[in-house]
Amino acid sequence: MSAAVVRSLAVAESSPELRSSESFLSLGRELSATEDRLASARRFYNANVREINVRVETFPSSIVAKLSGFSRAEYFESSGGPEGGGDKE
């Protein structure tokens, strides 16, 4: 998605009338809102992973986790975007 944003910004730079177009401005706002929602979902997921990992490693819940086949979960790490990393919190 980041590559698409960069390409659209490059096109907008070469076309001043496009930059002022309401449709283009609306697209920019929508892309920004989508990125915010994705970042929020990553934070939510990683917070839940942290909670699971604490329970899997902490006595006495670690015994139940081991008997039930639960193990540590992996954090979601974004491979793209300007931040270039995960959202571990």
Number of C-alpha atoms within 10 A of each C-alpha: 9 12 10 9 14 11 11 14 15 11 13 16 12 10 11 10 10 14 16 11 12 10 11 16 13 11 14 16 12 12 15 13 12 12 15 12 12 12 15 13 13 20 18 15 16 21 16 14 18 18 12 17 18 14 19 20 15 12 11 10 13 17 15 13 18 12 9 9 8 15 14 14 14 10 19 15 13 13 10 12 11 7 9 10 12 16 19 15 10
